[in-house]
Amino acid sequence: MVKLYYINGKLGFDFEGFFITDPYTSTCCRFEVNPIKEYGLTKKQVEKFNKIFTNKNRKKGGKENG
């Protein structure tokens, strides 16, 4: 099982010598991947990343365009 932890305030995990902070991107950062198949993450671990990405993408002020 992959162990998630924080470094400098960023959630991530070790994989083949890399500290991965975006499990939806390959280690070369060129391809989109399935984090469960590519890195062996569990659904719960993927949900933790989804919460972080959702919070970062929210706009301040409470209103969104559209």
PDB file of N, H, CA, C and O in Angstrom:
ATOM      1  N   MET A   1       0.843  -1.184   0.000  1.00  0.00           N
ATOM      2  CA  MET A   1       0.000   0.000   0.000  1.00  0.00           C
ATOM      3  C   MET A   1       0.888   1.247   0.000  1.00  0.00           C
ATOM      4  O   MET A   1       1.902   1.307   0.695  1.00  0.00           O
ATOM      5  N   VAL A   2       0.492   2.212  -0.774  1.00  0.00           N
ATOM      6  H   VAL A   2      -0.332   2.164  -1.338  1.00  0.00           H
ATOM      7  CA  VAL A   2       1.210   3.474  -0.892  1.00  0.00           C
ATOM      8  C   VAL A   2       0.905   4.334   0.333  1.00  0.00           C
ATOM      9  O   VAL A   2      -0.244   4.426   0.764  1.00  0.00           O
ATOM     10  N   LYS A   3       1.937   4.958   0.890  1.00  0.00           N
ATOM     11  H   LYS A   3       2.871   4.883   0.540  1.00  0.00           H
ATOM     12  CA  LYS A   3       1.752   5.814   2.062  1.00  0.00           C
ATOM     13  C   LYS A   3       1.728   7.275   1.630  1.00  0.00           C
ATOM     14  O   LYS A   3       2.676   7.760   1.013  1.00  0.00           O
ATOM     15  N   LEU A   4       0.634   7.981   1.956  1.00  0.00           N
ATOM     16  H   LEU A   4      -0.136   7.587   2.457  1.00  0.00           H
ATOM     17  CA  LEU A   4       0.523   9.403   1.669  1.00  0.00           C
ATOM     18  C   LEU A   4       1.096  10.191   2.831  1.00  0.00           C
ATOM     19  O   LEU A   4       0.932   9.813   3.991  1.00  0.00           O
ATOM     20  N   TYR A   5       1.773  11.292   2.514  1.00  0.00           N
ATOM     21  H   TYR A   5       1.906  11.599   1.572  1.00  0.00           H
ATOM     22  CA  TYR A   5       2.266  12.180   3.561  1.00  0.00           C
ATOM     23  C   TYR A   5       2.482  13.572   2.969  1.00  0.00           C
ATOM     24  O   TYR A   5       2.467  13.761   1.753  1.00  0.00           O
ATOM     25  N   TYR A   6       2.681  14.538   3.866  1.00  0.00           N
ATOM     26  H   TYR A   6       2.693  14.385   4.854  1.00  0.00           H
ATOM     27  CA  TYR A   6       2.865  15.925   3.463  1.00  0.00           C
ATOM     28  C   TYR A   6       4.333  16.324   3.519  1.00  0.00           C
ATOM     29  O   TYR A   6       5.052  15.965   4.452  1.00  0.00           O
ATOM     30  N   ILE A   7       4.767  17.068   2.509  1.00  0.00           N
ATOM     31  H   ILE A   7       4.183  17.359   1.751  1.00  0.00           H
ATOM     32  CA  ILE A   7       6.075  17.725   2.495  1.00  0.00           C
ATOM     33  C   ILE A   7       5.825  19.163   2.060  1.00  0.00           C
ATOM     34  O   ILE A   7       5.209  19.415   1.024  1.00  0.00           O
ATOM     35  N   ASN A   8       6.308  20.094   2.861  1.00  0.00           N
ATOM     36  H   ASN A   8       6.809  19.889   3.703  1.00  0.00           H
ATOM     37  CA  ASN A   8       6.121  21.519   2.562  1.00  0.00           C
ATOM     38  C   ASN A   8       4.666  21.862   2.266  1.00  0.00           C
ATOM     39  O   ASN A   8       4.380  22.676   1.388  1.00  0.00           O
ATOM     40  N   GLY A   9       3.754  21.242   2.997  1.00  0.00           N
ATOM     41  H   GLY A   9       3.986  20.580   3.710  1.00  0.00           H
ATOM     42  CA  GLY A   9       2.336  21.535   2.850  1.00  0.00           C
ATOM     43  C   GLY A   9       1.659  20.870   1.664  1.00  0.00           C
ATOM     44  O   GLY A   9       0.490  21.145   1.394  1.00  0.00           O
ATOM     45  N   LYS A  10       2.366  19.999   0.947  1.00  0.00           N
ATOM     46  H   LYS A  10       3.316  19.775   1.166  1.00  0.00           H
ATOM     47  CA  LYS A  10       1.777  19.316  -0.215  1.00  0.00           C
ATOM     48  C   LYS A  10       1.625  17.832   0.073  1.00  0.00           C
ATOM     49  O   LYS A  10       2.560  17.163   0.513  1.00  0.00           O
ATOM     50  N   LEU A  11       0.414  17.330  -0.188  1.00  0.00           N
ATOM     51  H   LEU A  11      -0.346  17.873  -0.546  1.00  0.00           H
ATOM     52  CA  LEU A  11       0.147  15.909  -0.039  1.00  0.00           C
ATOM     53  C   LEU A  11       0.743  15.162  -1.221  1.00  0.00           C
ATOM     54  O   LEU A  11       0.625  15.603  -2.364  1.00  0.00           O
ATOM     55  N   GLY A  12       1.377  14.040  -0.946  1.00  0.00           N
ATOM     56  H   GLY A  12       1.473  13.682  -0.017  1.00  0.00           H
ATOM     57  CA  GLY A  12       1.950  13.248  -2.020  1.00  0.00           C
ATOM     58  C   GLY A  12       2.410  11.891  -1.525  1.00  0.00           C
ATOM     59  O   GLY A  12       2.101  11.480  -0.407  1.00  0.00           O
ATOM     60  N   PHE A  13       3.160  11.200  -2.382  1.00  0.00           N
ATOM     61  H   PHE A  13       3.412  11.533  -3.290  1.00  0.00           H
ATOM     62  CA  PHE A  13       3.668   9.869  -2.069  1.00  0.00           C
ATOM     63  C   PHE A  13       4.894   9.595  -2.922  1.00  0.00           C
ATOM     64  O   PHE A  13       5.093  10.222  -3.963  1.00  0.00           O
ATOM     65  N   ASP A  14       5.702   8.664  -2.478  1.00  0.00           N
ATOM     66  H   ASP A  14       5.540   8.155  -1.632  1.00  0.00           H
ATOM     67  CA  ASP A  14       6.898   8.270  -3.211  1.00  0.00           C
ATOM     68  C   ASP A  14       6.542   7.213  -4.249  1.00  0.00           C
ATOM     69  O   ASP A  14       5.779   6.286  -3.979  1.00  0.00           O
ATOM     70  N   PHE A  15       7.113   7.371  -5.446  1.00  0.00           N
ATOM     71  H   PHE A  15       7.734   8.124  -5.666  1.00  0.00           H
ATOM     72  CA  PHE A  15       6.927   6.383  -6.505  1.00  0.00           C
ATOM     73  C   PHE A  15       8.160   6.407  -7.401  1.00  0.00           C
ATOM     74  O   PHE A  15       8.422   7.396  -8.086  1.00  0.00           O
ATOM     75  N   GLU A  16       8.905   5.322  -7.389  1.00  0.00           N
ATOM     76  H   GLU A  16       8.692   4.518  -6.833  1.00  0.00           H
ATOM     77  CA  GLU A  16      10.091   5.155  -8.243  1.00  0.00           C
ATOM     78  C   GLU A  16      11.020   6.364  -8.189  1.00  0.00           C
ATOM     79  O   GLU A  16      11.497   6.827  -9.226  1.00  0.00           O
ATOM     80  N   GLY A  17      11.278   6.877  -6.990  1.00  0.00           N
ATOM     81  H   GLY A  17      10.890   6.501  -6.149  1.00  0.00           H
ATOM     82  CA  GLY A  17      12.205   7.988  -6.825  1.00  0.00           C
ATOM     83  C   GLY A  17      11.606   9.370  -6.998  1.00  0.00           C
ATOM     84  O   GLY A  17      12.322  10.366  -6.898  1.00  0.00           O
ATOM     85  N   PHE A  18      10.311   9.452  -7.254  1.00  0.00           N
ATOM     86  H   PHE A  18       9.729   8.643  -7.335  1.00  0.00           H
ATOM     87  CA  PHE A  18       9.626  10.725  -7.415  1.00  0.00           C
ATOM     88  C   PHE A  18       8.668  10.944  -6.257  1.00  0.00           C
ATOM     89  O   PHE A  18       8.113   9.983  -5.725  1.00  0.00           O
ATOM     90  N   PHE A  19       8.463  12.208  -5.856  1.00  0.00           N
ATOM     91  H   PHE A  19       8.914  12.989  -6.289  1.00  0.00           H
ATOM     92  CA  PHE A  19       7.415  12.556  -4.901  1.00  0.00           C
ATOM     93  C   PHE A  19       6.249  13.074  -5.724  1.00  0.00           C
ATOM     94  O   PHE A  19       6.306  14.182  -6.258  1.00  0.00           O
ATOM     95  N   ILE A  20       5.202  12.289  -5.828  1.00  0.00           N
ATOM     96  H   ILE A  20       5.155  11.389  -5.393  1.00  0.00           H
ATOM     97  CA  ILE A  20       4.045  12.591  -6.679  1.00  0.00           C
ATOM     98  C   ILE A  20       3.030  13.411  -5.896  1.00  0.00           C
ATOM     99  O   ILE A  20       2.570  12.983  -4.837  1.00  0.00           O
ATOM    100  N   THR A  21       2.676  14.590  -6.411  1.00  0.00           N
ATOM    101  H   THR A  21       3.049  14.937  -7.272  1.00  0.00           H
ATOM    102  CA  THR A  21       1.652  15.424  -5.789  1.00  0.00           C
ATOM    103  C   THR A  21       0.384  15.504  -6.628  1.00  0.00           C
ATOM    104  O   THR A  21      -0.648  15.975  -6.151  1.00  0.00           O
ATOM    105  N   ASP A  22       0.456  15.047  -7.873  1.00  0.00           N
ATOM    106  H   ASP A  22       1.295  14.664  -8.261  1.00  0.00           H
ATOM    107  CA  ASP A  22      -0.722  14.981  -8.746  1.00  0.00           C
ATOM    108  C   ASP A  22      -0.820  13.557  -9.287  1.00  0.00           C
ATOM    109  O   ASP A  22      -0.159  13.218 -10.269  1.00  0.00           O
ATOM    110  N   PRO A  23      -1.640  12.727  -8.652  1.00  0.00           N
ATOM    111  CA  PRO A  23      -1.692  11.317  -9.057  1.00  0.00           C
ATOM    112  C   PRO A  23      -2.371  11.077 -10.410  1.00  0.00           C
ATOM    113  O   PRO A  23      -2.394   9.947 -10.897  1.00  0.00           O
ATOM    114  N   TYR A  24      -2.918  12.122 -11.010  1.00  0.00           N
ATOM    115  H   TYR A  24      -2.900  13.040 -10.614  1.00  0.00           H
ATOM    116  CA  TYR A  24      -3.564  11.977 -12.316  1.00  0.00           C
ATOM    117  C   TYR A  24      -2.590  12.230 -13.465  1.00  0.00           C
ATOM    118  O   TYR A  24      -2.975  12.156 -14.633  1.00  0.00           O
ATOM    119  N   THR A  25      -1.328  12.529 -13.138  1.00  0.00           N
ATOM    120  H   THR A  25      -1.016  12.589 -12.190  1.00  0.00           H
ATOM    121  CA  THR A  25      -0.319  12.819 -14.143  1.00  0.00           C
ATOM    122  C   THR A  25       0.816  11.811 -14.035  1.00  0.00           C
ATOM    123  O   THR A  25       1.200  11.407 -12.937  1.00  0.00           O
ATOM    124  N   SER A  26       1.349  11.409 -15.182  1.00  0.00           N
ATOM    125  H   SER A  26       1.037  11.737 -16.074  1.00  0.00           H
ATOM    126  CA  SER A  26       2.469  10.471 -15.197  1.00  0.00           C
ATOM    127  C   SER A  26       3.706  11.121 -14.581  1.00  0.00           C
ATOM    128  O   SER A  26       3.743  12.337 -14.397  1.00  0.00           O
ATOM    129  N   THR A  27       4.709  10.321 -14.266  1.00  0.00           N
ATOM    130  H   THR A  27       4.680   9.333 -14.415  1.00  0.00           H
ATOM    131  CA  THR A  27       5.923  10.850 -13.652  1.00  0.00           C
ATOM    132  C   THR A  27       6.649  11.835 -14.564  1.00  0.00           C
ATOM    133  O   THR A  27       7.373  12.702 -14.075  1.00  0.00           O
ATOM    134  N   CYS A  28       6.469  11.718 -15.872  1.00  0.00           N
ATOM    135  H   CYS A  28       5.880  11.013 -16.269  1.00  0.00           H
ATOM    136  CA  CYS A  28       7.093  12.659 -16.802  1.00  0.00           C
ATOM    137  C   CYS A  28       6.236  13.913 -17.001  1.00  0.00           C
ATOM    138  O   CYS A  28       6.653  14.854 -17.677  1.00  0.00           O
ATOM    139  N   CYS A  29       5.041  13.919 -16.410  1.00  0.00           N
ATOM    140  H   CYS A  29       4.703  13.154 -15.862  1.00  0.00           H
ATOM    141  CA  CYS A  29       4.103  15.059 -16.474  1.00  0.00           C
ATOM    142  C   CYS A  29       3.547  15.307 -17.872  1.00  0.00           C
ATOM    143  O   CYS A  29       3.051  16.398 -18.153  1.00  0.00           O
ATOM    144  N   ARG A  30       3.624  14.316 -18.743  1.00  0.00           N
ATOM    145  H   ARG A  30       4.027  13.430 -18.514  1.00  0.00           H
ATOM    146  CA  ARG A  30       3.118  14.499 -20.107  1.00  0.00           C
ATOM    147  C   ARG A  30       1.794  13.793 -20.364  1.00  0.00           C
ATOM    148  O   ARG A  30       1.093  14.110 -21.325  1.00  0.00           O
ATOM    149  N   PHE A  31       1.451  12.837 -19.506  1.00  0.00           N
ATOM    150  H   PHE A  31       2.020  12.579 -18.725  1.00  0.00           H
ATOM    151  CA  PHE A  31       0.275  12.018 -19.780  1.00  0.00           C
ATOM    152  C   PHE A  31      -0.669  11.983 -18.586  1.00  0.00           C
ATOM    153  O   PHE A  31      -0.244  12.048 -17.432  1.00  0.00           O
ATOM    154  N   GLU A  32      -1.950  11.879 -18.888  1.00  0.00           N
ATOM    155  H   GLU A  32      -2.295  11.826 -19.825  1.00  0.00           H
ATOM    156  CA  GLU A  32      -2.948  11.681 -17.847  1.00  0.00           C
ATOM    157  C   GLU A  32      -3.037  10.183 -17.567  1.00  0.00           C
ATOM    158  O   GLU A  32      -3.071   9.372 -18.493  1.00  0.00           O
ATOM    159  N   VAL A  33      -3.075   9.819 -16.277  1.00  0.00           N
ATOM    160  H   VAL A  33      -3.048  10.477 -15.525  1.00  0.00           H
ATOM    161  CA  VAL A  33      -3.110   8.408 -15.896  1.00  0.00           C
ATOM    162  C   VAL A  33      -4.219   8.144 -14.883  1.00  0.00           C
ATOM    163  O   VAL A  33      -4.746   9.065 -14.258  1.00  0.00           O
ATOM    164  N   ASN A  34      -4.554   6.882 -14.738  1.00  0.00           N
ATOM    165  H   ASN A  34      -4.126   6.134 -15.246  1.00  0.00           H
ATOM    166  CA  ASN A  34      -5.479   6.443 -13.705  1.00  0.00           C
ATOM    167  C   ASN A  34      -4.638   6.183 -12.458  1.00  0.00           C
ATOM    168  O   ASN A  34      -3.797   5.284 -12.465  1.00  0.00           O
ATOM    169  N   PRO A  35      -4.849   6.960 -11.375  1.00  0.00           N
ATOM    170  CA  PRO A  35      -3.979   6.824 -10.199  1.00  0.00           C
ATOM    171  C   PRO A  35      -4.060   5.467  -9.510  1.00  0.00           C
ATOM    172  O   PRO A  35      -3.105   5.058  -8.850  1.00  0.00           O
ATOM    173  N   ILE A  36      -5.163   4.775  -9.648  1.00  0.00           N
ATOM    174  H   ILE A  36      -5.938   5.108 -10.184  1.00  0.00           H
ATOM    175  CA  ILE A  36      -5.300   3.457  -9.030  1.00  0.00           C
ATOM    176  C   ILE A  36      -4.466   2.428  -9.801  1.00  0.00           C
ATOM    177  O   ILE A  36      -3.755   1.622  -9.201  1.00  0.00           O
ATOM    178  N   LYS A  37      -4.557   2.461 -11.118  1.00  0.00           N
ATOM    179  H   LYS A  37      -5.135   3.116 -11.605  1.00  0.00           H
ATOM    180  CA  LYS A  37      -3.802   1.517 -11.938  1.00  0.00           C
ATOM    181  C   LYS A  37      -2.317   1.872 -12.020  1.00  0.00           C
ATOM    182  O   LYS A  37      -1.463   0.988 -11.943  1.00  0.00           O
ATOM    183  N   GLU A  38      -2.008   3.150 -12.174  1.00  0.00           N
ATOM    184  H   GLU A  38      -2.701   3.868 -12.237  1.00  0.00           H
ATOM    185  CA  GLU A  38      -0.629   3.580 -12.380  1.00  0.00           C
ATOM    186  C   GLU A  38       0.223   3.512 -11.107  1.00  0.00           C
ATOM    187  O   GLU A  38       1.367   3.056 -11.134  1.00  0.00           O
ATOM    188  N   TYR A  39      -0.359   3.977  -9.990  1.00  0.00           N
ATOM    189  H   TYR A  39      -1.287   4.347  -9.968  1.00  0.00           H
ATOM    190  CA  TYR A  39       0.421   4.105  -8.762  1.00  0.00           C
ATOM    191  C   TYR A  39      -0.014   3.170  -7.638  1.00  0.00           C
ATOM    192  O   TYR A  39       0.659   3.085  -6.610  1.00  0.00           O
ATOM    193  N   GLY A  40      -1.128   2.471  -7.821  1.00  0.00           N
ATOM    194  H   GLY A  40      -1.674   2.540  -8.656  1.00  0.00           H
ATOM    195  CA  GLY A  40      -1.587   1.548  -6.798  1.00  0.00           C
ATOM    196  C   GLY A  40      -2.293   2.220  -5.625  1.00  0.00           C
ATOM    197  O   GLY A  40      -2.344   1.666  -4.526  1.00  0.00           O
ATOM    198  N   LEU A  41      -2.833   3.409  -5.857  1.00  0.00           N
ATOM    199  H   LEU A  41      -2.792   3.858  -6.750  1.00  0.00           H
ATOM    200  CA  LEU A  41      -3.567   4.097  -4.802  1.00  0.00           C
ATOM    201  C   LEU A  41      -4.917   3.432  -4.574  1.00  0.00           C
ATOM    202  O   LEU A  41      -5.449   2.767  -5.463  1.00  0.00           O
ATOM    203  N   THR A  42      -5.463   3.616  -3.387  1.00  0.00           N
ATOM    204  H   THR A  42      -5.031   4.156  -2.665  1.00  0.00           H
ATOM    205  CA  THR A  42      -6.809   3.137  -3.100  1.00  0.00           C
ATOM    206  C   THR A  42      -7.805   4.235  -3.458  1.00  0.00           C
ATOM    207  O   THR A  42      -7.424   5.386  -3.672  1.00  0.00           O
ATOM    208  N   LYS A  43      -9.080   3.870  -3.520  1.00  0.00           N
ATOM    209  H   LYS A  43      -9.389   2.935  -3.347  1.00  0.00           H
ATOM    210  CA  LYS A  43     -10.114   4.868  -3.804  1.00  0.00           C
ATOM    211  C   LYS A  43     -10.133   5.956  -2.735  1.00  0.00           C
ATOM    212  O   LYS A  43     -10.344   7.128  -3.048  1.00  0.00           O
ATOM    213  N   LYS A  44      -9.915   5.578  -1.475  1.00  0.00           N
ATOM    214  H   LYS A  44      -9.744   4.626  -1.221  1.00  0.00           H
ATOM    215  CA  LYS A  44      -9.891   6.549  -0.381  1.00  0.00           C
ATOM    216  C   LYS A  44      -8.746   7.547  -0.557  1.00  0.00           C
ATOM    217  O   LYS A  44      -8.914   8.743  -0.320  1.00  0.00           O
ATOM    218  N   GLN A  45      -7.592   7.050  -0.970  1.00  0.00           N
ATOM    219  H   GLN A  45      -7.455   6.078  -1.162  1.00  0.00           H
ATOM    220  CA  GLN A  45      -6.447   7.930  -1.179  1.00  0.00           C
ATOM    221  C   GLN A  45      -6.716   8.903  -2.329  1.00  0.00           C
ATOM    222  O   GLN A  45      -6.372  10.082  -2.242  1.00  0.00           O
ATOM    223  N   VAL A  46      -7.325   8.414  -3.391  1.00  0.00           N
ATOM    224  H   VAL A  46      -7.605   7.457  -3.462  1.00  0.00           H
ATOM    225  CA  VAL A  46      -7.664   9.272  -4.527  1.00  0.00           C
ATOM    226  C   VAL A  46      -8.655  10.353  -4.091  1.00  0.00           C
ATOM    227  O   VAL A  46      -8.554  11.499  -4.528  1.00  0.00           O
ATOM    228  N   GLU A  47      -9.609   9.992  -3.231  1.00  0.00           N
ATOM    229  H   GLU A  47      -9.690   9.061  -2.875  1.00  0.00           H
ATOM    230  CA  GLU A  47     -10.579  10.967  -2.725  1.00  0.00           C
ATOM    231  C   GLU A  47      -9.891  12.084  -1.947  1.00  0.00           C
ATOM    232  O   GLU A  47     -10.320  13.235  -2.024  1.00  0.00           O
ATOM    233  N   LYS A  48      -8.835  11.772  -1.202  1.00  0.00           N
ATOM    234  H   LYS A  48      -8.486  10.836  -1.139  1.00  0.00           H
ATOM    235  CA  LYS A  48      -8.087  12.809  -0.473  1.00  0.00           C
ATOM    236  C   LYS A  48      -7.501  13.818  -1.448  1.00  0.00           C
ATOM    237  O   LYS A  48      -7.565  15.022  -1.203  1.00  0.00           O
ATOM    238  N   PHE A  49      -6.933  13.345  -2.547  1.00  0.00           N
ATOM    239  H   PHE A  49      -6.881  12.367  -2.746  1.00  0.00           H
ATOM    240  CA  PHE A  49      -6.394  14.255  -3.552  1.00  0.00           C
ATOM    241  C   PHE A  49      -7.513  15.056  -4.212  1.00  0.00           C
ATOM    242  O   PHE A  49      -7.348  16.248  -4.472  1.00  0.00           O
ATOM    243  N   ASN A  50      -8.647  14.418  -4.485  1.00  0.00           N
ATOM    244  H   ASN A  50      -8.781  13.450  -4.274  1.00  0.00           H
ATOM    245  CA  ASN A  50      -9.765  15.125  -5.111  1.00  0.00           C
ATOM    246  C   ASN A  50     -10.241  16.289  -4.247  1.00  0.00           C
ATOM    247  O   ASN A  50     -10.573  17.352  -4.771  1.00  0.00           O
ATOM    248  N   LYS A  51     -10.275  16.100  -2.933  1.00  0.00           N
ATOM    249  H   LYS A  51     -10.005  15.236  -2.508  1.00  0.00           H
ATOM    250  CA  LYS A  51     -10.685  17.175  -2.024  1.00  0.00           C
ATOM    251  C   LYS A  51      -9.710  18.339  -2.111  1.00  0.00           C
ATOM    252  O   LYS A  51     -10.124  19.498  -2.126  1.00  0.00           O
ATOM    253  N   ILE A  52      -8.440  18.041  -2.168  1.00  0.00           N
ATOM    254  H   ILE A  52      -8.103  17.100  -2.156  1.00  0.00           H
ATOM    255  CA  ILE A  52      -7.429  19.097  -2.258  1.00  0.00           C
ATOM    256  C   ILE A  52      -7.560  19.853  -3.569  1.00  0.00           C
ATOM    257  O   ILE A  52      -7.539  21.084  -3.580  1.00  0.00           O
ATOM    258  N   PHE A  53      -7.695  19.128  -4.675  1.00  0.00           N
ATOM    259  H   PHE A  53      -7.712  18.129  -4.666  1.00  0.00           H
ATOM    260  CA  PHE A  53      -7.806  19.777  -5.980  1.00  0.00           C
ATOM    261  C   PHE A  53      -9.073  20.614  -6.058  1.00  0.00           C
ATOM    262  O   PHE A  53      -9.055  21.703  -6.632  1.00  0.00           O
ATOM    263  N   THR A  54     -10.176  20.126  -5.492  1.00  0.00           N
ATOM    264  H   THR A  54     -10.191  19.241  -5.026  1.00  0.00           H
ATOM    265  CA  THR A  54     -11.435  20.867  -5.508  1.00  0.00           C
ATOM    266  C   THR A  54     -11.288  22.158  -4.714  1.00  0.00           C
ATOM    267  O   THR A  54     -11.736  23.210  -5.171  1.00  0.00           O
ATOM    268  N   ASN A  55     -10.677  22.103  -3.546  1.00  0.00           N
ATOM    269  H   ASN A  55     -10.313  21.249  -3.175  1.00  0.00           H
ATOM    270  CA  ASN A  55     -10.496  23.296  -2.723  1.00  0.00           C
ATOM    271  C   ASN A  55      -9.587  24.312  -3.398  1.00  0.00           C
ATOM    272  O   ASN A  55      -9.841  25.512  -3.293  1.00  0.00           O
ATOM    273  N   LYS A  56      -8.548  23.882  -4.079  1.00  0.00           N
ATOM    274  H   LYS A  56      -8.341  22.907  -4.164  1.00  0.00           H
ATOM    275  CA  LYS A  56      -7.641  24.797  -4.767  1.00  0.00           C
ATOM    276  C   LYS A  56      -8.319  25.480  -5.938  1.00  0.00           C
ATOM    277  O   LYS A  56      -8.005  26.628  -6.255  1.00  0.00           O
ATOM    278  N   ASN A  57      -9.252  24.782  -6.591  1.00  0.00           N
ATOM    279  H   ASN A  57      -9.507  23.849  -6.333  1.00  0.00           H
ATOM    280  CA  ASN A  57      -9.894  25.322  -7.780  1.00  0.00           C
ATOM    281  C   ASN A  57     -11.064  26.246  -7.468  1.00  0.00           C
ATOM    282  O   ASN A  57     -11.567  26.926  -8.362  1.00  0.00           O
ATOM    283  N   ARG A  58     -11.501  26.280  -6.223  1.00  0.00           N
ATOM    284  H   ARG A  58     -11.093  25.727  -5.496  1.00  0.00           H
ATOM    285  CA  ARG A  58     -12.601  27.166  -5.862  1.00  0.00           C
ATOM    286  C   ARG A  58     -12.145  28.607  -5.922  1.00  0.00           C
ATOM    287  O   ARG A  58     -11.040  28.946  -5.497  1.00  0.00           O
ATOM    288  N   LYS A  59     -13.021  29.460  -6.464  1.00  0.00           N
ATOM    289  H   LYS A  59     -13.918  29.184  -6.810  1.00  0.00           H
ATOM    290  CA  LYS A  59     -12.693  30.865  -6.560  1.00  0.00           C
ATOM    291  C   LYS A  59     -13.059  31.583  -5.288  1.00  0.00           C
ATOM    292  O   LYS A  59     -14.081  31.285  -4.670  1.00  0.00           O
ATOM    293  N   LYS A  60     -12.241  32.518  -4.896  1.00  0.00           N
ATOM    294  H   LYS A  60     -11.411  32.761  -5.399  1.00  0.00           H
ATOM    295  CA  LYS A  60     -12.531  33.306  -3.716  1.00  0.00           C
ATOM    296  C   LYS A  60     -13.693  34.237  -4.024  1.00  0.00           C
ATOM    297  O   LYS A  60     -13.851  34.680  -5.161  1.00  0.00           O
ATOM    298  N   GLY A  61     -14.509  34.536  -3.013  1.00  0.00           N
ATOM    299  H   GLY A  61     -14.381  34.176  -2.089  1.00  0.00           H
ATOM    300  CA  GLY A  61     -15.643  35.427  -3.193  1.00  0.00           C
ATOM    301  C   GLY A  61     -16.953  34.683  -3.302  1.00  0.00           C
ATOM    302  O   GLY A  61     -18.020  35.288  -3.203  1.00  0.00           O
ATOM    303  N   GLY A  62     -16.885  33.351  -3.511  1.00  0.00           N
ATOM    304  H   GLY A  62     -16.018  32.860  -3.592  1.00  0.00           H
ATOM    305  CA  GLY A  62     -18.080  32.524  -3.488  1.00  0.00           C
ATOM    306  C   GLY A  62     -18.870  32.462  -4.770  1.00  0.00           C
ATOM    307  O   GLY A  62     -19.815  31.677  -4.850  1.00  0.00           O
ATOM    308  N   LYS A  63     -18.538  33.249  -5.786  1.00  0.00           N
ATOM    309  H   LYS A  63     -17.771  33.887  -5.721  1.00  0.00           H
ATOM    310  CA  LYS A  63     -19.295  33.207  -7.045  1.00  0.00           C
ATOM    311  C   LYS A  63     -18.431  32.638  -8.135  1.00  0.00           C
ATOM    312  O   LYS A  63     -17.236  32.923  -8.213  1.00  0.00           O
ATOM    313  N   GLU A  64     -19.042  31.832  -8.978  1.00  0.00           N
ATOM    314  H   GLU A  64     -20.013  31.600  -8.914  1.00  0.00           H
ATOM    315  CA  GLU A  64     -18.340  31.275 -10.125  1.00  0.00           C
ATOM    316  C   GLU A  64     -18.922  31.872 -11.388  1.00  0.00           C
ATOM    317  O   GLU A  64     -20.074  32.306 -11.406  1.00  0.00           O
ATOM    318  N   ASN A  65     -18.132  31.893 -12.435  1.00  0.00           N
ATOM    319  H   ASN A  65     -17.196  31.541 -12.421  1.00  0.00           H
ATOM    320  CA  ASN A  65     -18.622  32.396 -13.733  1.00  0.00           C
ATOM    321  C   ASN A  65     -19.624  31.427 -14.308  1.00  0.00           C
ATOM    322  O   ASN A  65     -19.515  30.214 -14.129  1.00  0.00           O
ATOM    323  N   GLY A  66     -20.614  31.983 -15.012  1.00  0.00           N
ATOM    324  H   GLY A  66     -20.703  32.968 -15.157  1.00  0.00           H
ATOM    325  CA  GLY A  66     -21.554  31.132 -15.718  1.00  0.00           C
ATOM    326  C   GLY A  66     -22.810  31.041 -15.037  1.00  0.00           C
ATOM    327  O   GLY A  66     -23.719  30.356 -15.506  1.00  0.00           O
TER     328      GLY A  66
END
